Amino acid sequence: MSLTLILLVYIVLNVFAFMMYIWDKRKAQKDKWRTKESTLLLCALLGPFGAVAGMQVARHKTRKLKFKLVYVFLVLHIVVIIYLAAKGIIHF
C-alpha cells in the first residue's frame, strides 16, 4: 500500500471521528438515540486528531474520565509518527 493511500485513509478516519463526536453531541441536545461510548472511543483510537477536535469544538465528553483516553491515543499517534519520521519511513 502506498504512503499516499495510507495518509488518505488516516485523514478520512480523523474526519470521521470528528463528525462522530459532533453528531453525538447534536443527538444529545435533541434527546435522540446516542452513539455508544465504546464506538466513540474506537473512533478516537483510529482518528485521535479528529476526536480531540470534535470534543473541543462540540464541548462533548470532555469531563468524562474514560474519555481522557482520547488524549492518550493522540500522544500515542504522535509518538508513532515521530518514530516513523525518524526512521525515514515518512517525510515532512
C-alpha positions, 0 to 999 in steps of 0.5 A: 500500500502506498504512503499516499493511500495510507495518509488518505485513509488516516485523514478520512478516519480523523474526519470521521471521528470528528463528525462522530463526536459532533453528531453525538453531541447534536443527538444529545441536545435533541434527546435522540438515540446516542452513539455508544461510548465504546464506538466513540472511543474506537473512533478516537483510537483510529482518528485521535486528531479528529476526536480531540477536535470534535470534543473541543469544538462540540464541548462533548465528553470532555469531563468524562474520565474514560474519555481522557483516553482520547488524549492518550491515543493522540500522544500515542499517534504522535509518538508513532509518527515521530518514530516513523519520521525518524526512521525515514519511513515518512517525510515532512 
